[in-house]
Amino acid sequence: MPELPEIASRAAQMTELLAGKVIQEITVLQPKCLNIPAAEFQASLCGAKLGKTTCRGKWLFTETDLGRLLLNLGMGGELLLVKPDRLPEKRRLVFHFTDGEALSVNFWWFGYAHFTRPDELHRHEMTARLGPNALDVSLKDLAAAAKTQRTRVKSYLLDQSKIAGIGNAYIHDILFQARLHPLTQLITLTPDQISGLHAAIRKGLTTSLEKGGAFYEVDLLGRPGGFTMDDILIGYKEGKPCPVCSTPITKIKTGATSSYICPHCQPL
């Protein structure tokens, strides 16, 4: 599943490669991913000139002169800028541009392509309830939240209504770098632990962001991200030695999910 490093990388690339393009035609192969009927979606965006793309959590927001195009890749997928005669076999929507190029959109599971009219983004329920982007959360914000949140630290970080953009791919290394057990209650953290967690969130995400995201996701030109398994510290490395103390990494159950931890560096 793409998370903040992948989505932020795609947003920057979409601004670079798509801004200024004009949508000539839209092919809709999966109408259920839309928030409005396919004919209305097509009529709303055909003729639109694309502007800057930003992101919040796992959503991409592309400004146009007719409204906003919102994309969410769900559990994964591809956004590929191609010539119409080189469209990938698997695709859900295709945006054809007047310059002869096309943007192919594919979702593996649970993806969305939504349209909101100018000044109506606040009515879009799925994005209105998102918290701030993880990299935009200040130390002061995190400290204020910790004073009132009795939830487990892992659950808090994965709650998109609290902090948007962190998922299961990066959470293990973030908590390891913060030296926190995933079941630790947020409200019990000391000021030094909160500061360490804030630094770990930034480091855990920017390391991948600077490399264009994870290797299992591709950019608009079909190139994989540069963040590989060699960059991961403990996530998904059960039985491997901790990079700090050499204790074997352990996989544990944490509620409905599993977590990878160093039992020595992250005691409960």
C-alpha positions in Angstrom: 0.0 0.0 0.0 1.5 3.4 -0.9 2.0 5.7 2.1 3.2 9.3 2.5 6.7 8.8 0.9 5.2 7.3 -2.3 2.2 9.6 -2.5 4.2 12.8 -1.9 6.7 11.6 -4.5 3.9 11.1 -7.0 2.4 14.5 -6.2 5.7 16.3 -7.0 6.1 14.3 -10.2 2.5 14.9 -11.3 3.0 18.7 -10.9 6.2 18.4 -12.9 4.9 16.3 -15.7 1.1 17.0 -15.9 0.7 20.7 -15.0 -0.5 22.6 -18.0 -2.0 19.5 -19.8 -5.6 19.7 -20.9 -7.9 16.7 -20.6 -9.5 15.8 -23.9 -11.3 12.6 -23.1 -11.7 10.2 -20.1 -12.2 6.4 -20.4 -13.9 4.9 -17.4 -13.5 1.2 -17.0 -14.5 0.9 -13.4 -17.3 3.3 -12.6 -17.6 2.1 -9.0 -14.4 3.9 -8.1 -16.0 7.3 -8.9 -18.0 9.5 -6.5 -20.4 10.6 -9.2 -21.9 8.9 -12.3 -19.3 8.3 -15.0 -21.0 10.6 -17.5 -21.0 13.4 -15.0 -17.4 12.7 -14.1 -16.3 12.9 -17.7 -18.4 16.0 -18.4 -16.9 17.7 -15.3 -13.3 17.2 -16.2 -13.1 17.1 -20.0 -11.5 20.3 -21.1 -10.0 20.9 -17.7 -6.4 22.3 -17.6 -4.3 20.6 -14.9 -2.4 22.6 -12.3 -0.4 21.7 -9.2 -0.9 18.3 -7.4 -0.6 18.1 -3.6 -1.3 15.3 -1.2 -2.7 14.6 2.2 -2.3 11.2 3.7 -2.8 8.7 0.9 -4.8 11.1 -1.3 -3.6 13.1 -4.3 -5.3 16.4 -5.0 -4.9 17.8 -8.5 -6.1 21.4 -9.1 -7.8 22.1 -12.4 -9.5 25.2 -13.7 -12.9 23.3 -13.4 -12.5 21.7 -10.0 -10.3 19.1 -8.2 -9.4 15.6 -9.3 -8.8 13.4 -6.2 -7.0 10.1 -6.5 -6.4 7.4 -3.9 -4.5 4.2 -5.0 -6.1 2.2 -2.2 -4.1 -1.0 -1.5 -1.7 -0.2 -4.4 -1.7 0.6 -8.1 0.0 2.6 -10.8 -0.3 6.0 -12.3 1.5 5.8 -15.7 2.1 8.6 -18.2 2.2 6.9 -21.6 1.3 7.2 -25.3 -2.2 6.0 -26.1 -0.8 3.1 -28.1 1.2 1.9 -25.1 -1.5 1.7 -22.4 -1.0 -1.0 -19.8 -3.3 -4.0 -19.9 -4.6 -3.4 -16.4 -6.2 0.0 -16.0 -9.3 1.5 -14.4 -9.4 4.9 -15.9 -7.5 6.7 -18.7 -7.2 10.5 -19.0 -6.3 11.4 -22.6 -4.6 14.8 -23.0 -4.7 17.1 -26.0 -1.0 16.8 -26.4 -1.2 13.1 -27.3 -0.2 11.6 -24.0 -2.4 9.7 -21.5 -2.5 9.0 -17.8 -3.4 5.4 -17.1 -4.8 4.8 -13.6 -4.9 1.4 -12.1 -6.0 0.3 -8.6 -5.4 -3.2 -7.2 -8.1 -2.9 -4.5 -10.2 -0.1 -3.0 -8.9 2.8 -5.2 -10.9 6.0 -5.9 -11.0 8.8 -8.5 -13.3 11.6 -7.3 -14.2 15.1 -8.5 -15.1 18.1 -6.4 -16.2 21.4 -7.8 -14.4 24.6 -6.9 -14.7 25.5 -3.2 -16.5 22.2 -2.4 -13.5 20.2 -1.1 -14.6 20.6 2.5 -17.8 18.6 1.6 -15.7 15.6 0.5 -16.2 13.3 3.5 -13.3 10.9 2.9 -10.7 13.6 2.9 -12.3 16.1 5.3 -11.8 13.7 8.2 -8.1 13.2 7.6 -5.6 14.6 10.1 -2.6 16.6 9.1 0.2 15.0 7.1 2.7 13.2 9.3 5.5 15.4 8.2 3.5 18.6 9.0 2.9 17.6 12.6 5.0 19.7 14.9 6.6 18.6 18.1 4.2 20.9 19.9 1.2 19.3 18.2 2.4 15.8 19.1 3.1 16.8 22.7 -0.4 18.3 23.0 -2.0 15.1 21.7 0.1 12.9 24.1 -1.5 14.7 27.1 -4.9 13.4 26.3 -4.6 10.2 24.2 -4.7 7.0 26.1 -4.5 4.9 22.9 -1.5 2.8 22.1 1.2 4.7 20.3 1.0 2.4 17.2 -2.8 2.7 17.0 -2.5 6.5 17.2 0.1 6.8 14.4 -2.0 4.5 12.1 -5.2 6.5 12.8 -5.5 8.6 9.6 -7.9 11.0 11.4 -5.1 11.8 13.8 -2.0 11.8 11.6 -2.3 11.1 7.9 0.2 9.1 5.8 1.8 6.5 8.0 0.9 2.8 7.4 2.2 -0.6 8.1 5.2 -0.3 5.8 7.0 2.4 7.9 5.5 2.1 11.4 7.8 -0.6 12.6 11.0 1.4 11.9 9.5 4.6 13.2 8.7 3.0 16.6 12.1 1.2 16.6 14.0 4.5 16.0 11.9 6.1 18.8 12.7 3.1 21.0 9.0 2.6 21.8 7.0 -0.6 22.1 3.9 -0.4 19.9 1.6 -1.1 22.8 2.9 1.8 24.9 0.1 4.3 25.8 0.7 7.7 24.2 -0.3 9.5 27.4 2.5 7.8 29.4 5.3 9.2 27.1 7.9 11.5 28.7 8.9 14.8 27.0 12.1 13.1 25.8 10.2 10.2 24.4 7.8 12.5 22.6 10.7 14.4 21.1 12.3 11.1 20.0 9.0 9.9 18.4 8.6 13.2 16.5 12.2 12.9 15.2 11.6 9.2 14.3 8.5 10.0 12.3 10.4 12.6 10.3 13.4 10.3 9.7 11.4 7.2 9.0 9.4 9.0 6.2 12.0 11.4 4.7 14.6 8.6 4.2 12.1 7.0 1.8 10.7 10.2 0.4 14.2 11.3 -0.7 14.6 8.1 -2.6 11.2 8.4 -4.4 9.4 5.9 -2.2 9.5 2.1 -1.8 10.9 -0.2 -4.4 7.5 -2.0 -4.9 5.8 1.1 -6.2 6.5 2.7 -9.6 6.4 6.4 -10.6 4.6 7.9 -13.6 7.4 6.8 -15.9 7.3 3.2 -14.6 10.5 3.5 -12.5 10.5 1.8 -9.1 11.3 3.7 -5.9 14.8 3.6 -4.5 13.9 2.7 -0.9 14.7 -1.0 -0.7 14.7 -3.8 1.9 18.3 -2.8 2.7 17.0 0.5 3.9 14.5 -1.1 6.3 15.9 -1.4 9.8 13.7 -4.1 11.5 10.3 -4.1 9.6 9.5 -7.5 8.2 12.9 -8.9 9.3 11.8 -11.4 11.9 14.8 -13.4 13.2 17.4 -11.0 11.8 19.7 -9.2 14.3 18.8 -5.8 15.6 21.1 -3.2 14.0 21.8 -1.7 17.4 22.1 -4.6 19.9 22.0 -7.7 17.7 19.0 -9.2 19.5 16.8 -11.2 17.1 13.9 -9.2 15.7 10.6 -10.5 16.9 7.1 -10.5 15.3 4.3 -10.0 17.8 0.6 -9.5 17.7 -0.6 -6.0 18.5 -4.3 -6.1 18.3 -5.6 -6.8 14.8 -2.1 -6.3 13.3 1.4 -7.7 13.8 4.5 -5.7 14.7 8.2 -6.2 14.3 10.2 -5.1 17.3 13.6 -5.5 19.1 12.6 -6.9 22.5 15.7 -5.3 24.0 15.5 -1.9 22.5 11.7 -1.6 22.7 10.6 -3.0 26.1 7.0 -2.5 27.2 
